Amino acid sequence: MSRAIFYTFLCFCLFSFRPSFGQDTNVKNIIDELLQKRFTTFDSLQKYTSRFRRDSLGITTFIDRSQKANYDFGEAFGENLYGIFLRDRSYYDESIAHHQRALTLAEAINDVELEVSILNMTGVVYRRIDAVSSALDNHNAALALAESQPKKSNALLKGIAISQNSIGNIYLLLRDYEQAEKFFKMAINSEINLTSDLGMAINYANLGITYEERELYDKALINYQKSLEYNEKINSDLGRVICHNSIGQVYLKQGKPQEALALIKPSLPKALEIGDKFYIALTYINLGWANSEVGNLSLGENYLLKGKNIAKENDQKQFLSLAYMHLSQLKEKTGDYNAALQYQRKSQEVQEAYLNEANHKYVSNLIYKYDTEQKKNTISLLQQNNEIAQIQLSQSRKNNIFILLVAFLILIILIILYRQTQLRNQKQRLNAEQKLMRSQMNPHFIFNALLSIRIYLQNSNLEDATNYLNQFAKLIRSILSSSLEKEITLAEELETMRLYVNIENIRFCNEIDYKETIDDQVDISAIKIPSLILQPFLENALWHGLQAKEGYKRLALDVKKKDEHYITITITDNGIGRKKTMEMPSEKINTQKKSIGINLTLKRLQNFSKNLRHNYTLNFVDLYDANENPEGTQVLLNLPIK
């Protein structure tokens, strides 16, 4: 794991709460007021408890008094607050225990805002101890719960932003920097809507890491500077320490040690004042590195040894490995090659130990989850068997004729209910299919196609008219044939879409560069999918993304095998993007029509996935260039394989 990934944990540790207003000497009066008003909204309680969020006595007093007063919301909030307090002091097991108590209380009172916050904070703890699987489970659960709510409060919107940021951080751990970049940009968009300076500081810092790890140093500096600006705005000393270290590290990688030293050196007093050994070790090591690069070898060694000792005392293996590495480089500059070799070996030993420990934690976590799930299944099976035995014993004591009569009546009722359910589902599917046919074979499309043929004929362009008419006839025949089938092969669907795009492209004067890419591992003739499922997405790309674009127009359809359970179909255009499309007056009129087409498609996908082991997923991704300008839209459709 690279050094920059560690800054991910620094950023979230820093930004878990908003800046403190200072220790309030009248905490008792604040708790009295809270118990009197008994707030039931997340934001209200967060505002008041911010006065003592770093005071363990204040938090535990609030928990105890809330419990005695039967103030369940306050007790759950306090348990979550105390879990965060313990996490920031590296008491991870105790932190998880308090978060779990908080979640139990929040679920009992059915407070979704609190549940989302607790799940996210639990995920952060698991990320701290490298339990990637559990961390991802909690953040995904928080994101799904928040997004499932029809009306989203500020607390839920904030929860969505935190989940997106956290999932991005997990991708950082996995070194998938492109995916991490995508989620951090999503989080930034969420924070923009929330006008959250704190959230912007978090995500710009994390976004800088994705660029630094790919050696895109100019982009990294831009994002670190943006993060620093927001930290200045919220007056966060710890934020300044981290950003100065991040920027200084990039300067060192660019061969600018003087600029790095000028930034990192003033951070040391602030880090010492804050008192967190994590940041102190980081600053000492970077100071040692910078001084070594400018030729202050003795001073550099002194700083590196201090950082090494602090990292060793606090079991910060990654920082310890970095300290040994820079000490090795420093000794090499002095000509002490034996010491350089010894430090290099120690760096490798610590790094290997760290990676083995992280891997062990990850595997142990997966095994624990598997064993827990198996135990739950076993207990459930035993309970079912016990219930069956009790029913059988009870039935054996009843009159056989009465049992047969009741069973016969139940069977008739079940058959009727099952038949009604089948008819209702069939009716829903037929309605969805009919609506989809009407949306795809709308008179406007047919009229435009025939009008194009007429123009070719009037211009005596018989060859193009014939070609267009042949393709149009094939498309109509393909659509009519597909409409008779619930499912068709992926090969048939792609052929139909190819005809559709070709016809539409003729109306675009063949300006669109349409390409299909099919993974060799995908047998498109064996995979079954709902018929005509891709047409609405291609239509959106053509008429709402590419129509208004000037210059080169590209539309790509890619089919890949995600794993043994899914195929991924990606539709990408380089159009003007969804945001700019919605700014056009004509597109605002068409919004309802587009929504109906997508909603019909979603219903058909739900029906398709209903009887399968895995569900479909559908995501729309806004694409941006290096200057954050829109450069198209991407549709990611994961379909389960039967």
N, C-alpha and C positions, 0 to 999 in steps of 0.2 A: 504494500500500500504506500502511495506516495505521500510526501510531506504535506502537499497542498490539501489533501483530503482531510487532514487533521483540522484544517481551518474550518471545515464544515461544522465540526462539533463545537469549535470556538464560537462560530457565528450563532448557532442555535442556543448555546448556553448563554451567550450575551443577550440575545433578543427574546428570551422566553417571556420576559415581562417588560413593561414600559419603564422609562426612567423613574427612579424613586423620587418622592418629594421630600425625603429625609425622614429620619426616625421621629415619630410623633410621641411625645412624652405622655400624652393623654389617651393611650390605647384603650384603657378601660372604658372611657366615655364613648369611644367609637364603637366598641363591642356592645355596650348598653344600647346605643342608638340602633345598631343593626338588629338586635334581638327585639327591640320595640317595633321597628318598621317591618321586619321580616320580609325583606325583598325576595322576589321570586323570579327575577330576571338576571341573566348572567352579567350583563354590562353594569347594572347598578351595584351588584355585590363586588365586582372587580374594582370599581372606582373607590369604594370605601375601604376594602381590604388592602389596597395598594399602600396604605400608610404603615402596615406592619407585615408585609409579605416577606421581609428578610429577618423578621424577629420570630424565632422559633417559639418562645414563650407566648408571644401574642397569638400566634397561629393555634397552638395547642389549647390555649385558654378559650379561644373562639370555638374550637371543635367541642371541647368539654361542655361549655355553656349551651351551645346549640343542641347537643345531645340531651341535656337535662331539660331544655325547654321544648323538646320535640320539634325542633326547627330542622327538618330533614334536609331541605335545600341548603341551608347554611352549613350543616355538618358535612354534606357531600362536597360542597365547594371548599371547605376548610381542609378536608382530607386530600383533595386534589392539590391544593396550595402547598400542603406539607410534603406531599410527594415530590413536587418540584423543588422545594427547599432542600430536601435530602439528596435529590439527584445532583443538584449543583455543588454538593459537597461530597460527591462520589459514594454515597451510601445507597447503592443501587438496589439491593435486595429489599431493604426497608422501604425505599421509594416505590417499588412495584407493589408491595403489600398495601401501602396507603392508597395508591391509585386504584387497586382492585376493590378496596372497601368503598372508595368514592363511587366507582362504577356501579356497584351493587345498590347503593343508596339512590343514585341517579336513575337507574332502571326502575327501581321500586316506585319513584314518584313520576316516572315517564317524562323526564326533562331532557329533550333532545339536544339542546344547546350545551348542557353540561356533559352529556354523554360524548358528544363530538370532541369537546375540549379534553376530557379524560382519556379518550382513546388516542388522541394525538400526543398527549404528554406521556402516556405509557409507551407509545412507539418511540419517542425520543430516548427514553431510558434504555430500551432494548437496542437502539442504535449505538448508544454509548458502550454497551458491553458486546458489540458485534453480533448480536442475535438478529441477523438480517431478516430471517423468515418471520419471526414474531413481530419485528418492527414493521415490516411490509403489511402483515395481516392487520395490525392495529390502524395504520394510516389508511389503508384501503377501506377498512370498516368505517372509519370516521368520514372519509370522502363520500362513500356510498350513502351513509345515513344523512349527511348534510344535503347532498344533491337530491335525495328522495323527497325532501320536504317541499310542498307546493309553494309555500311562502317562506322566503329566506331572510332572516333577520341579519343585522350586522355581525352578530356573534357567529352565525352559521356561515356567512360569507368569509369571515376571518378564518373559521375552521377549514373551509375549502382551500383557502390560500396556504394555510399551514400544512395541510395534507399534500398539496402539490409541491411545496418546498421540500417536505420530508421525503417524498418519493424521489424527487430529484437528487437529494442527498444520498439515498440508497443506490441510485444509479452511479453516483460518484464512487461509492465504495466498490461497486462492481466494475469500475473503470469504463463504463459506457457513457462517455462524455457527451455524445450527441443527444442521447435520450435525456441525460441530466439537463443539458441546455434547454431542451424543449419544455421540460416541466418547470424549470426556473422562469422561463419566459411566460408560461401560463400563470405562474404565481404572481409575476410582476403585473400582468394584466388584471388579475384579481385585486391586487393591492392598489392599483390605480383607481379602480372603482370604489375602493374603501377609503381612498385618500389617506393611506397609512404611511407616514414617513418611516416608521419603524420597520414595517414590512418591506418597503423599498430598500432600506439599508441592508436587510438580510439578503434579499434575493440578488441584488446587484453584486454583493460580495461573493455569493455562491456562483453566480454567473461568471464572474472573473476567474474563479478557480477552473471552470470547464475550459476556458481559453488558455490559461496558464499551463494546464496539464498537456495541452496540445501544442504548446510552444507558440501560441498566437499572442505574443506578449503585448502588442499594441492594443488589441481588443481587451486583454486582461486589465491593462492599466486604465483604460476608459471606464470599465465597470467598477474597478476598485475606487477610482476617483469619485464616481457617482455615489457609491456606498459611503465614502468619507463625507461627501457633502450632506447626505441625509443624517449621518452621525453628528456632524456639526450642528445641524438644525435641531436635533433632539438633545444636544449637549451631552453626549455619552462619552465619558473618558475611556471606558473599556473598548467602545467601538473605534475610537481613534487609535488606541494601542494596536488593535488587530489590523485595521486598514493600513496603518503606517508600516507594520511588519510585512503585510502582503505586498504593498507597493515596493518596499525596500527589497524584498526577496526578488521581485521581478527585475529591479534595477541590477541586482547582483548577477542574475542570469544573463542580463544584457551587457555585462561588463562595465557597469557604472557604479563602482563601489563608493565613490565620494557622495553621490546623490543618495545612495542607500543609507550610508552612515548618518547623513544629515537628518534623515527621517526617523531612523530607528533609535538613535541615541537619546533624543528627548522623550521617547516612550518609556524608557527604563524607570524614571522616578514615578510615573503614573502607574506602571505595572506593580512596582513595589508598594505604592500607596493602596492600590486595590487589594493586594495581599494574596491573590490566587496564584498558587505555585505553578499552575499550568501555563499561565501567561508570562510569569517571571522566567521560567525555564526557556520558553520560546524566545523572549526578548534577549536574554543572555546569549543564547546560541547564535541568533542572527547578528548580534553585536560582535561576537567573536569572529564570525564568518566575514563580516564587513571589514573589521580592523585587519584581519589577516590579508584580505585582498588589497588594502591600501598600503600594506607593508608594516603595520604596527603589530609585528608578530608576537612580542611579549604581552602586550595588552590584549591582543586577540586570544592568546592561549589562556590568559587569566579569565576572560569572559567565558570561553568554551568550557573550562574546567568547572566554573560555577554552575553553568547550565547543565553540565553533565552530572554534577553532584545532586542538584535539585531533582533532575529527571530520575536518577537512580533511587533517591530517597522516596519518591512518590510513584515508583513503578511505571514511569512513562517511557515504555520501551522504544516507541518510535522516535521520541526526542533524544533518548539515550543513544540510539543508533546514529542519528544525525550528528550529535556532538562528537562521537568517536570518528565519524567520517571526516568532519572538518578538522579535527585534531590531527588525523593522518595526513591530510593535505598540507596543514601548517608545518608538521614535522618534515615533510618532504621538501618544503621550501628552505628549511634551515639546514638541510643536508643530513638530518638524523634519520636515515632510511630504516634502521632497525625499529625505532619507535614508531615510525610511520606504518611499517608492516604490522606491528602489534596492534595499533589502533584500528587499522583496516580489518584485521581479523576479528577484533571485538565488535566492530560495527556489523560485520556479516553475521556473527554469532547471535547478537541481540535481534537483528532483523529476522533471521530464521526462526528464532524462538518466538518472536512476536507473531509472525505469520502462522506458525504451527499452532500457537495458542488461539489465534483468531479462527483458524480453520476448525480446530477442535471444538471451540464454542459453537460455531455454526452447525457442525455435524451433530453435536450433542443436543442442540436445540431441536433439530429436525427429528432425531431419534425420540426425544422426550415428547414431542408433539404426536409422533406416530404411536408411541406406547399409550399416551393418554387417550387418543382416539380409539385405539383398539380396546382399551378398558371400558370406555363408554359404550362401544358397540356390544361388548360381552355382557355388560350389566343390562343394557336394553334388551338383549336377546333373552337373558335369564328372566327378566321381568315379564316379557311376552309369553315365555313358556309357562311361567307360574300362573299368569292370568288365564291362559288356555286351559291349564289343568283344573283351575277353580271352576271355570265355566263348564267343563266336561263333567266335573263332580256334581255340580248343581243340576245340570240337565239330566243326569242319570237318576235323580230322585224324583223327577217329574213324570207325569203320565206320558207314555209314548205317543198316544194319539194327539195330546195337546202340543207336544214338541213338533210333531209332523205338521200339524195345522199352522202353528206359529211360523215354522220354517218356510212352509209353502207361501204364507202371506208375505213374509219378509222377502222371499225370492221374487214374488210378483212386483212388490214395491221397488226393489232394487233394479229389476229389469226395466220397469217404467222410468225410474229416475235416470238410469244409464242411457236408455233410448232418448229421453228428452235432452240429456246433456250432449249426446252425439248429434242430435238434430240441431241443437242450438250452436254447437261448434261448427257444424257443417254449413249452417246458414251464415255464420260470421265469416267463414272462409270464402264462401261464394260471394258474399257482399264485397269483401275486400278484393277478390279477383275481378269482379265486375267493375268496381270503381277504378281499379288499376287499369283495366282494359280501356275504360272510357278516357282515363287521363293520358294513356299512351296513344290511342287511336283517335285523338280528338279531331274534330272537323278542321280546326285551324291547321294542323300538321298536314292532313290530307290535301286541303285546299292549296297550301303553299307548294307541296310537291307537284300536284297536277298543274299549277300555274307555271312552275319552272319548266315542265315538259312542254307546255303550250308555247312558252317563249322560245324554246329550242326549235320547235316546229315552225313558228313564224319566221325565225331567222334562217330557215332551211338547214338547220344543223341537225340532220336526221341521225347521224351517228351518235352524237351526244344524247339526243332525245331517246333513241332506242336503248342506249346503255343505261340512262337514268330510269327509263320505264322498266327495263328488266330488273334492275336492282330494287326498284320500288315494289314490283310484283313479288320478288323473292322475300322482301321484308314483310309484306302483308301476309303472304302464305306462311312465313315462319312464325309471325305473331299469332295468327289464327291457330296454327298447329300447336304452339306452345300453350295457348290459352285452354286447350282441351286437356292438358296434363297438369297435375299438381306439381310435379317435379320433372326436370329435364336434366340431361347431362351438362356438365360445365362446357364441354366442347360445343354443344348446340347453342347454349346461351352466348358464348363468345362469338360464334358465327352470326347470330342475330344482331348482336351489338355492333359487329363489324359492318353489317349492312346498314344499320341505323346511322352510324357515324359517317359512313361513306355518302349516304344521301344528304345528311345535314351538311357535310363538307362541301358538297356541290353548291349548296346555297351560300356557303361562305367563300365561293370562288376558289375552292381547294387551298385555302390559306392555312388550314390546320394540319400540323404534322402529328398524325396519330400513330402511336406505336403500341404493340402488345409484347409483353415479355412473360414467358411461361417457364417456371422452374422445371428442370429436367426430372425432379423427383415427383412432380405432380402428374398423375394420369387423368387428364381432363375428360377422357371418355368414360371413366369409371365413377367419377364423383357426381353425385346428384345434388342439385340446388333448386330452390323455387324458380319457376319460370319468370323471365322478364324482370328479375330483381335488380339488375344493374342499370336499367334504362333511366330511372329518375335521376340517378347521380350523374350519368353522362349528360343528360339534358341540362341539368343545373350548370355543369362545367362549361357546356357549349354556349348556352344562351344567357347565362348570368355571370360567367367569369371571363369568357374569351370574346364575346360579341363586342364589348366596348373597348377591348385592348387594341392598342396600336402596335404594329410591327409583328415580329415573329410570335406565332401562336402554337403552343405545344400541349398535346393531351396524351397522357400515358396510362396504360392499364397493365398492372403487374400482378401475376399470380405466383405465390410462393407457398411452400409447405412450412407452416410455423412449427408444428410438431406432429406427433402421431394422431392428435385429436382435432387439429385445426388446419385450415388453409387460410391464407391472408390475401385478400384482393385489395389492391391499392389503386385508386384513381387520382391522378395528379394533373393539375393544369397550372399554367403560368399566367393566369388571368389577373384581373385587377383586385381580387381578394374580396371576401365577404363584406368587410366594413365599408369599403368604397362602393360596392355594389348597392348596399342599402341606402347610400346617400343619393342615388339616382332616382328621380321622381317616378320613372317608369317601373323601377324595381320595387318601390314601395307599394305600387298597385298590385304587383304580382306576388307579394309576400304570402298572401293567403293561399294562392294556388300552389306555390312551392311547398308550403307547410302541409297541405292536404296530400300531395304526392309523397312526401317523406313519411308522413304519419301512416299512410296506407302501406308503404314498404315496411315500416317497423312492425305493423300488425302481422304482416305475412311472415316476417322473420321470426316473430314470437311464436306463431303457429308452427313454423318449420322446426324450431328448437324445442317445442313443448315436449315431444316424446323422445328426445335425445338426452344423453348423459350430460352434455355440455351445452351451454347457452352461447348465443352469438354476442359479439361486441361490435359497436359502431362508434367511430370517433371522427370528428371533423377537425382538421389541424390547419390553422392559418400560417402560411409560409412567409418568411421575411428575409430580405437580403442583409448584407453586413451593415447597412445603414438603417436598419429597422424599417425599411420601406416594404409594403406588401408586395409579394411576388407570386401570388397564387394560393390555391387551396388544395388540400390533400384529404381524401376520404379513405379511412382504414376500416375495412370490414373483415372481421374474423368469423368464419363460418365453421361450425362443427362438422366433422366428417362422420358419416354413418358407418 
